[in-house]
Amino acid sequence: MEIVVEYVLIENLLLDTLIFKTTENVLKIKGKFIIFASFLASIFALILPLFHLTSIPSFFVKILFGALLTSIVFKFSSLLSFVKIFFVFLFSTFIYGGVATFLTQTFGELSVIFLILSITLSYFVLKKLLNFLTKRRMVQKVCCDVTIEVDEKKITCKGFLDTGNLLVDPLTERPVSIIGLKLFKEIFGENCLMNLLTKNVDVKNFKLGHYISLDTVAKSEEVLAFEIDKISIDGKENEKAILALSFKNFPSYEMILNGAYV
């Protein structure tokens, strides 16, 4: 019986801690007394079977106790905000409970160490996924103030930060941002642009000038890529950035920034 008690306490302490931490990560809020609340949840999981409740009363008791723990750990300004927090708490509970149930049903009775490692791994995978989705949401359709520096010339423009642009330069393995004809002309002048359009220019005249493949929905084309001295995005500087020229102008911005700059 002692082994069962230790098993329940350790498993539930870890599980509830990860549930609270996941709720924090999803809602971007800070909880308090997480370890204390997780310990209470572990004690609750240990003593609840002693009351021999049927499934329906047991379910409602668990819901009420979960709501109590949620109100202890997280601050809320209204009933609606509490419902939102509690919903995420329940969703996280179902995820980790599902992982534990799946592992037990698939592999049978598991050691505490294996189960802890599996649940912990699930937490980090879920956290990574949440961070990815948050990052993707942040960079979609965001315009930034951009300053580029080429041969002591500084040009300020608007850049469109989009996850759709994950282009990497095969020569330097650096992220590539795409500029239009208007910005290219502003950087190098109209004569250089005309020479480029008439294919009367040597790409070696540009720093690390070379051609790369640019794939769009409509087609794939070879475009000029080159290095600039510096690019600053909302004040954050990146040295020796790579730009590629698209033979068109963009509607309300001058360049498409690479998603790696987030």
C-alpha positions in Angstrom: 0.0 0.0 0.0 2.9 2.3 0.7 4.1 2.0 -2.9 0.6 2.9 -4.2 0.4 6.0 -1.9 3.8 7.2 -3.1 2.9 6.5 -6.7 -0.3 8.5 -6.5 1.3 11.4 -4.7 4.3 11.7 -7.0 2.3 11.3 -10.2 -0.4 13.7 -9.3 2.0 16.3 -7.8 3.9 16.4 -11.1 0.7 16.2 -13.2 -1.1 19.0 -11.5 2.0 21.2 -11.5 2.3 20.8 -15.3 -1.4 21.5 -15.7 -1.0 24.8 -13.9 2.1 25.7 -15.8 0.4 24.9 -19.1 -2.5 27.1 -18.1 0.0 29.9 -17.5 1.6 29.4 -20.9 -1.6 29.3 -22.8 -3.1 32.4 -21.2 0.2 34.3 -20.6 -0.7 34.8 -16.9 1.2 34.2 -13.7 -0.1 31.8 -11.1 0.8 31.6 -7.4 1.0 28.8 -4.9 1.3 26.3 -7.7 3.2 23.7 -5.7 0.9 24.0 -2.7 -2.2 23.7 -4.9 -0.6 20.7 -6.7 0.0 19.1 -3.3 -3.6 19.6 -2.3 -4.7 18.0 -5.6 -2.5 15.0 -4.9 -4.0 14.6 -1.4 -7.4 14.9 -2.9 -6.7 12.2 -5.6 -5.4 10.0 -2.8 -8.4 10.3 -0.4 -11.3 10.6 -2.9 -11.5 6.8 -3.6 -12.0 6.2 0.1 -15.5 7.8 -0.1 -16.6 5.2 -2.7 -18.5 7.7 -4.8 -20.2 6.7 -8.0 -19.0 8.2 -11.3 -21.4 11.1 -11.5 -21.0 12.5 -7.9 -17.2 11.9 -8.2 -17.1 13.9 -11.5 -18.9 16.9 -9.9 -16.7 16.8 -6.8 -13.6 16.8 -9.0 -15.0 19.8 -11.0 -15.7 21.7 -7.9 -12.3 21.0 -6.3 -10.6 21.9 -9.6 -12.5 25.3 -9.6 -11.4 25.9 -6.0 -7.7 25.2 -6.9 -8.0 27.4 -10.0 -9.3 30.3 -7.9 -6.4 29.8 -5.5 -3.7 29.8 -8.1 -4.9 32.4 -10.6 -6.3 35.9 -10.2 -9.4 36.8 -12.2 -11.3 40.1 -12.6 -14.7 38.7 -13.5 -16.7 35.6 -13.8 -16.0 35.4 -17.5 -12.2 35.6 -17.0 -12.5 32.8 -14.3 -14.5 30.6 -16.8 -11.8 31.2 -19.4 -9.0 30.2 -17.0 -11.0 27.2 -15.7 -11.7 26.0 -19.2 -8.0 26.1 -20.1 -7.2 24.3 -16.8 -9.7 21.5 -17.6 -8.4 21.3 -21.2 -4.9 20.8 -19.9 -6.1 18.2 -17.4 -7.7 16.2 -20.2 -4.5 16.4 -22.3 -2.2 15.1 -19.6 -4.8 12.6 -18.2 -5.2 11.3 -21.7 -1.5 10.9 -22.1 -1.3 8.9 -18.8 -4.3 6.8 -19.8 -2.9 6.1 -23.2 0.4 5.0 -21.9 -1.1 2.8 -19.2 -3.5 1.1 -21.6 -0.8 0.6 -24.3 2.1 -0.6 -22.1 0.3 -1.8 -19.0 1.4 -0.9 -15.5 4.3 1.6 -15.8 7.0 2.5 -13.4 6.7 5.9 -11.7 9.9 7.1 -13.3 8.8 6.2 -16.9 5.4 7.8 -16.4 7.0 11.0 -15.0 9.4 11.2 -17.9 6.6 10.6 -20.4 4.3 13.3 -18.9 7.2 15.7 -18.6 8.1 15.2 -22.2 4.4 15.8 -23.2 4.6 19.1 -21.3 7.7 20.3 -23.2 6.2 19.2 -26.5 3.0 21.0 -25.8 4.9 24.1 -24.6 6.9 24.1 -27.8 3.8 23.8 -29.8 2.1 26.7 -27.9 5.2 28.9 -28.4 5.2 28.1 -32.1 1.5 28.9 -32.5 1.9 32.2 -30.5 4.9 33.2 -32.6 3.0 32.4 -35.8 0.1 34.5 -34.7 2.3 37.4 -33.7 4.2 37.6 -37.0 1.2 37.2 -39.3 0.2 40.4 -41.0 2.5 42.7 -38.9 4.1 45.7 -40.4 7.4 47.0 -38.8 9.6 50.0 -39.2 12.7 48.9 -41.1 16.0 50.6 -41.7 18.5 49.2 -44.1 22.1 50.2 -44.5 24.0 49.8 -47.7 27.4 51.4 -48.3 26.8 54.1 -45.7 23.4 54.8 -47.1 20.4 54.5 -44.7 16.9 53.9 -46.0 13.8 53.7 -43.9 10.8 51.8 -45.1 7.9 49.5 -44.0 8.4 45.8 -43.8 5.7 43.2 -43.8 6.5 40.4 -41.3 5.0 37.2 -42.4 5.5 33.5 -41.5 5.0 32.7 -45.1 8.5 33.9 -45.9 10.9 31.3 -44.5 13.3 31.6 -47.4 16.9 30.7 -46.6 19.8 31.7 -48.8 21.6 28.4 -49.9 24.9 30.2 -50.2 25.1 31.8 -46.7 22.3 29.9 -44.9 20.9 33.2 -43.7 17.3 34.2 -43.8 16.2 36.1 -46.9 13.9 39.2 -47.0 12.3 40.2 -50.2 12.2 43.7 -51.6 10.3 45.2 -54.5 11.4 47.3 -57.5 10.7 50.6 -55.8 13.0 49.9 -52.8 15.7 48.4 -55.1 15.7 51.6 -57.1 15.9 53.7 -54.0 18.9 51.8 -52.8 20.9 51.5 -56.1 19.4 54.1 -58.4 17.3 54.0 -61.5 20.2 53.2 -63.9 21.1 50.1 -61.9 17.5 48.9 -62.0 17.2 49.4 -65.7 20.5 47.6 -66.3 19.2 44.7 -64.2 15.9 44.6 -66.0 17.7 44.5 -69.3 20.1 41.9 -68.0 23.0 44.3 -68.6 24.5 44.2 -65.2 27.1 41.9 -63.5 25.8 40.4 -60.3 29.3 40.6 -58.9 28.8 44.3 -58.6 26.6 43.5 -55.6 28.0 42.2 -52.3 27.7 38.4 -52.5 25.5 38.9 -55.6 24.0 35.6 -56.8 20.7 34.1 -57.9 18.4 32.1 -55.8 15.1 30.3 -56.5 12.0 32.2 -55.3 8.9 30.0 -55.1 5.5 31.7 -55.2 2.0 30.4 -55.5 2.0 31.1 -59.3 5.5 30.1 -60.3 9.1 29.7 -59.4 11.7 32.2 -60.6 15.4 32.9 -60.2 15.9 36.3 -58.5 18.9 38.3 -57.5 20.1 38.0 -53.9 22.7 40.1 -52.3 24.1 41.1 -48.9 23.5 44.5 -47.2 25.5 45.9 -44.3 22.7 46.0 -41.7 19.0 45.7 -41.3 17.2 47.2 -38.2 13.6 46.0 -37.5 11.8 48.1 -34.9 15.3 49.0 -33.5 16.6 45.5 -33.4 19.8 45.3 -35.6 20.9 42.4 -37.7 24.3 42.5 -39.4 25.0 41.4 -43.0 21.4 40.6 -44.0 20.4 39.0 -47.3 17.9 40.6 -49.6 16.3 39.2 -52.7 14.6 41.3 -55.5 11.1 40.5 -56.6 10.1 42.1 -59.9 7.0 43.8 -58.5 5.9 46.4 -56.0 4.0 45.7 -52.8 0.8 47.6 -51.9 1.4 49.1 -48.5 5.0 48.1 -47.6 8.4 48.0 -49.3 9.6 44.5 -48.3 8.6 41.2 -47.0 10.6 40.4 -43.9 11.8 36.9 -43.1 9.9 35.2 -40.2 13.2 34.3 -38.6 13.6 38.0 -37.5 10.8 37.6 -34.9 
